[in-house]
Amino acid sequence: MTPGVVPVVRYLIVCENVLRDVHDASRYSLVGLLSALRFPAGTSFPLRAPDFCVFLQLTGCRGPASGRVEVALADSEELAHRGADQHLPFGTDPLAVFHLTVRVRQCTFPRTGLYWVRFRYNKEILAQQPLLVRER
């Protein structure tokens, strides 16, 4: 990686599932886009959420790096999920487009509220999207 140069995150999308086209590896279908998770009134927290996916599309990559997805409560930065650091074997062509799908398992929300779904690249937050957790 070139020092001080970080890739551009074109998309960070939270969804139920990501399907890769079997005939064209550069095509993906995102299933069940998520901006909020709603649970029945009276739900007890902390609550383990169903698995979901984070789809990322990046460009401007300049060599291998480390990355992870995390979910943090917006007002306190308390982590509901901290994914494992993954080795990202990016090439050195800054014009290449890379796709990354991360399945978030065992995400336990401590309470209702606004959360950030984040992508960390070499420990730096490159992108985040809000995810609202609330009762119906």
C-alpha positions in Angstrom: 0.0 0.0 0.0 1.2 3.5 -0.8 1.5 5.5 2.5 -1.2 8.1 3.0 -3.3 6.9 0.0 -6.6 5.2 0.8 -9.1 3.7 -1.5 -12.4 5.2 -2.4 -15.5 3.4 -1.1 -18.1 3.7 -3.9 -20.7 1.7 -2.0 -21.3 0.4 1.5 -24.7 -1.2 1.6 -26.4 -3.1 4.4 -28.7 -5.8 3.2 -30.1 -9.3 4.0 -28.0 -11.1 1.4 -25.7 -10.7 -1.6 -25.9 -13.0 -4.6 -23.1 -13.2 -7.1 -24.0 -13.8 -10.8 -22.8 -17.3 -11.7 -22.3 -16.2 -15.4 -20.6 -12.8 -14.7 -18.5 -12.5 -11.6 -18.6 -8.7 -11.7 -22.4 -8.6 -11.2 -24.1 -8.8 -7.8 -27.7 -8.8 -6.7 -28.4 -7.2 -3.3 -31.4 -8.7 -1.4 -33.5 -6.9 1.2 -31.7 -3.5 1.6 -31.7 -2.5 5.3 -31.9 1.0 6.8 -33.6 -0.2 10.0 -34.2 -3.3 12.0 -37.6 -3.3 13.7 -38.5 -5.7 16.5 -41.8 -6.4 18.2 -42.8 -4.0 21.0 -41.6 -5.2 24.4 -38.5 -7.0 22.9 -35.9 -7.5 25.6 -32.5 -6.0 25.0 -29.6 -6.8 24.6 -30.8 -8.6 21.4 -28.9 -10.8 19.0 -30.0 -9.8 15.5 -30.4 -12.1 12.5 -27.4 -12.3 10.3 -27.1 -9.6 7.6 -24.5 -8.6 5.0 -22.4 -5.6 4.2 -21.6 -5.1 0.5 -18.6 -2.9 -0.4 -17.3 -1.7 -3.7 -13.9 0.0 -3.6 -11.5 1.5 -6.1 -8.2 3.3 -5.9 -6.6 0.4 -4.0 -2.9 0.2 -4.0 -1.8 -3.1 -2.7 -2.8 -5.5 0.1 -4.4 -4.2 3.3 -6.4 -5.1 6.3 -10.1 -4.4 6.7 -13.1 -5.2 8.9 -16.7 -4.3 9.5 -18.0 -3.1 12.8 -21.4 -1.9 14.2 -21.3 0.8 16.8 -23.9 2.7 18.8 -23.9 6.2 17.4 -24.1 8.1 20.7 -21.6 6.1 22.8 -19.4 4.3 20.2 -20.2 1.0 22.1 -19.6 -1.9 19.8 -22.4 -4.2 19.0 -20.2 -6.1 16.6 -16.5 -6.1 15.8 -15.6 -8.2 12.8 -12.3 -10.0 12.5 -9.6 -8.2 10.6 -9.4 -9.7 7.1 -6.4 -9.6 4.8 -7.5 -7.8 1.6 -5.3 -8.9 -1.3 -5.9 -5.8 -3.4 -3.8 -5.4 -6.5 -1.8 -2.3 -7.4 -4.0 -1.0 -10.2 -5.8 2.1 -8.7 -8.5 1.9 -11.5 -9.5 -1.7 -10.6 -12.8 -2.1 -8.8 -13.0 -4.6 -5.9 -16.1 -6.1 -4.3 -16.2 -7.3 -0.8 -19.2 -9.0 1.0 -19.0 -9.4 4.7 -21.7 -11.5 6.5 -22.3 -10.0 10.0 -23.0 -12.8 12.5 -23.7 -12.6 16.2 -24.4 -8.9 16.3 -25.9 -8.1 19.7 -27.6 -4.7 20.0 -27.5 -3.5 23.6 -30.6 -1.3 23.1 -32.7 0.5 20.5 -31.1 3.5 18.8 -29.0 4.7 15.9 -26.0 2.5 15.0 -23.2 3.0 12.5 -22.2 0.1 10.2 -18.6 0.9 9.4 -15.8 -0.3 7.2 -12.3 0.1 8.7 -9.3 0.0 6.3 -6.0 -0.4 8.0 -7.8 0.7 11.2 -9.1 3.9 9.7 -12.9 4.4 9.1 -13.4 4.8 5.4 -17.2 4.6 5.2 -20.2 4.2 7.4 -24.0 4.0 7.0 -26.7 4.4 9.6 -28.8 1.5 10.8 -31.7 2.3 13.1 -32.7 -0.4 15.6 -36.2 0.2 17.0 -39.4 -1.4 18.2 -42.5 -1.5 15.9 
